[in-house]
Amino acid sequence: MNEVKQEKVVVRGLEDVAAAETRISYVDGVNGQLFYQGYNIHDIAEKASYEEVVFLLWNARFPTKDELSTFRSKLVAGMRIPSQVVEMIKLTPPNSHPMSILRTAVSMLSIYDPDTEDIGISGNLRKAIRLVAQIPTIIADLHRVRKRQPLLSPDPNFGIAANFLYMLRGTPPDELEQKVIDLIMVLHADHGFNASTFTARVIASTLSDMHSALVGGIGALKGPLHGGANQKVMKMLREIDNVDMVQAYIEGMLENKKRIMGFGHRVYRVEDPRARHLRKYSELLSERIGKRHLFEISHRIEKIVKNAKDIYPNVDFYSATVQNALGIPEDYYCTVFAAARSSGWIAHIMEQYGDNRLIRPTSKYIGEMGRPFISIENRTI
Ligand SMILES: CC(C)(COP(=O)(O)OP(=O)(O)OC[C@H]1O[C@@H](n2cnc3c(N)ncnc32)[C@H](O)[C@@H]1OP(=O)(O)O)[C@@H](O)C(=O)NCCC(=O)NCCS
């Protein structure tokens, strides 16, 4: 049998391969820093609202007061979703994963969006606002449909993040909750060329539409090695349930070569800068709702994993306890990540359209060549 001789170098997982240039965000894995359009995340987190950050990601500058007010009103007004999408949500089996419903609903939104096929700048901006606004509504509506509770309309006094929490739970978030849900959205908004962003850019590079690219991004984010890790973190915390059990549980996992969810990162070799902010609110909120043990367990896990493997928490680790304290159901954690990251995906999709080259890598073929065809009558295994 012939073999193909190829001099191609395969970089498994595309580790350290730069697939494009970007101005949107920069992940400095050596120094544990994250920049949005050149601004250090530590200077933005807890200071800029989610709407300010979305504006920044899309326009490369922060908005003025007037611009922000208009932008925020447009976003909140865009939160309504077509009734057909609500009907579809009602038809879904109650045990299907919320990320699957979200993926399906975003795909369905494209059918009702008047600008779906317009990938020009203004068409994209109109869709961008609608999508970032509609995704939180899909998630909130799904939860309320499943709980047989009436669906709520956004409150114009709240921004996107607080409205999401209000429409999901039915109770308006207090000041601290508003601050924390906004912070979660800010911290998850963008993160370089992660798997879901890359997926979205590959789809955009074929000049397909924005909804298609977002559907791909949601599909990639759903996996436990990416955005699905936060739900698994909460499952682990529930299983451990007691600080005294942490050592044995984690050692057992490591001995069996199992991955500790919420730890490790392809790019960061030191602490994920987003974890610092989430750790602080994990402690504050867990204490506030009388579940301090969840923070204590998390903190103990962090120490043990650091000592044993020199691996640090990523964004998903403390986001689990923060979301738990905000009353977000466990199987919805990844959808919150998706809602926030939709703004980053869109920034990247628009950047891709702006200077497009079809993303089409190659592969190193290691199969056989020239195999003789045998007709079905003469074929045996
Ligand atoms: C995110 C992740 C996929 C990055 O992995 P990666 O860059 O491919 O890193 P590698 O798989 O090469 O791992 C390097 C080493 O660290 C270990 N490691 C990485 N993450 C680990 C984790 N969460 N728990 C235990 N060990 C881990 C690997 O086992 C490997 O150890 P070894 O060299 O002794 O075999 C990985 O850290 C992971 O699976 N984390 C858990 C899932 C998660 O939290 N995902 C959210 C990411 S934001």
PDBQT file of the ligand as one rigid body, heavy atoms in Angstrom, charges set to zero:
ROOT
HETATM    1  C1  LIG A 401      -8.773  23.934  30.285  1.00  0.00    +0.000 C 
HETATM    2  C2  LIG A 401      -7.943  22.723  29.922  1.00  0.00    +0.000 C 
HETATM    3  C3  LIG A 401      -8.670  21.873  28.874  1.00  0.00    +0.000 C 
HETATM    4  C4  LIG A 401      -6.610  23.202  29.333  1.00  0.00    +0.000 C 
HETATM    5  O1  LIG A 401      -5.896  22.086  29.116  1.00  0.00    +0.000 OA
HETATM    6  P1  LIG A 401      -4.560  21.985  28.266  1.00  0.00    +0.000 P 
HETATM    7  O2  LIG A 401      -3.973  23.279  27.916  1.00  0.00    +0.000 OA
HETATM    8  O3  LIG A 401      -4.867  21.112  27.128  1.00  0.00    +0.000 OA
HETATM    9  O4  LIG A 401      -3.607  21.365  29.337  1.00  0.00    +0.000 OA
HETATM   10  P2  LIG A 401      -3.143  19.889  29.324  1.00  0.00    +0.000 P 
HETATM   11  O5  LIG A 401      -4.305  18.995  29.076  1.00  0.00    +0.000 OA
HETATM   12  O6  LIG A 401      -2.004  19.805  28.394  1.00  0.00    +0.000 OA
HETATM   13  O7  LIG A 401      -2.664  19.679  30.819  1.00  0.00    +0.000 OA
HETATM   14  C5  LIG A 401      -1.351  19.901  31.270  1.00  0.00    +0.000 C 
HETATM   15  C6  LIG A 401      -1.165  19.151  32.589  1.00  0.00    +0.000 C 
HETATM   16  O8  LIG A 401      -2.020  19.722  33.566  1.00  0.00    +0.000 OA
HETATM   17  C7  LIG A 401      -2.973  18.762  34.020  1.00  0.00    +0.000 C 
HETATM   18  N1  LIG A 401      -4.249  19.428  34.167  1.00  0.00    +0.000 N 
HETATM   19  C8  LIG A 401      -4.734  20.443  33.415  1.00  0.00    +0.000 A 
HETATM   20  N2  LIG A 401      -5.917  20.820  33.881  1.00  0.00    +0.000 NA
HETATM   21  C9  LIG A 401      -6.196  20.022  34.929  1.00  0.00    +0.000 A 
HETATM   22  C10 LIG A 401      -7.268  19.933  35.812  1.00  0.00    +0.000 A 
HETATM   23  N3  LIG A 401      -8.309  20.723  35.688  1.00  0.00    +0.000 N 
HETATM   24  N4  LIG A 401      -7.235  18.998  36.789  1.00  0.00    +0.000 NA
HETATM   25  C11 LIG A 401      -6.191  18.182  36.922  1.00  0.00    +0.000 A 
HETATM   26  N5  LIG A 401      -5.122  18.227  36.115  1.00  0.00    +0.000 NA
HETATM   27  C12 LIG A 401      -5.126  19.133  35.129  1.00  0.00    +0.000 A 
HETATM   28  C13 LIG A 401      -3.019  17.690  32.957  1.00  0.00    +0.000 C 
HETATM   29  O9  LIG A 401      -3.444  16.447  33.450  1.00  0.00    +0.000 OA
HETATM   30  C14 LIG A 401      -1.592  17.685  32.519  1.00  0.00    +0.000 C 
HETATM   31  O10 LIG A 401      -0.836  17.028  33.512  1.00  0.00    +0.000 OA
HETATM   32  P3  LIG A 401       0.305  15.992  33.127  1.00  0.00    +0.000 P 
HETATM   33  O11 LIG A 401       1.302  16.776  32.329  1.00  0.00    +0.000 OA
HETATM   34  O12 LIG A 401       0.807  15.509  34.446  1.00  0.00    +0.000 OA
HETATM   35  O13 LIG A 401      -0.376  14.941  32.302  1.00  0.00    +0.000 OA
HETATM   36  C15 LIG A 401      -7.663  21.858  31.167  1.00  0.00    +0.000 C 
HETATM   37  O14 LIG A 401      -6.959  22.608  32.118  1.00  0.00    +0.000 OA
HETATM   38  C16 LIG A 401      -8.935  21.275  31.770  1.00  0.00    +0.000 C 
HETATM   39  O15 LIG A 401      -9.397  20.228  31.317  1.00  0.00    +0.000 OA
HETATM   40  N6  LIG A 401      -9.503  21.932  32.805  1.00  0.00    +0.000 N 
HETATM   41  C17 LIG A 401     -10.750  21.486  33.391  1.00  0.00    +0.000 C 
HETATM   42  C18 LIG A 401     -11.928  22.013  32.611  1.00  0.00    +0.000 C 
HETATM   43  C19 LIG A 401     -12.134  23.486  32.799  1.00  0.00    +0.000 C 
HETATM   44  O16 LIG A 401     -12.098  23.990  33.905  1.00  0.00    +0.000 OA
HETATM   45  N7  LIG A 401     -12.371  24.163  31.690  1.00  0.00    +0.000 N 
HETATM   46  C20 LIG A 401     -12.636  25.590  31.696  1.00  0.00    +0.000 C 
HETATM   47  C21 LIG A 401     -11.529  26.329  31.022  1.00  0.00    +0.000 C 
HETATM   48  S1  LIG A 401     -11.750  28.079  31.149  1.00  0.00    +0.000 SA
ENDROOT
TORSDOF 0
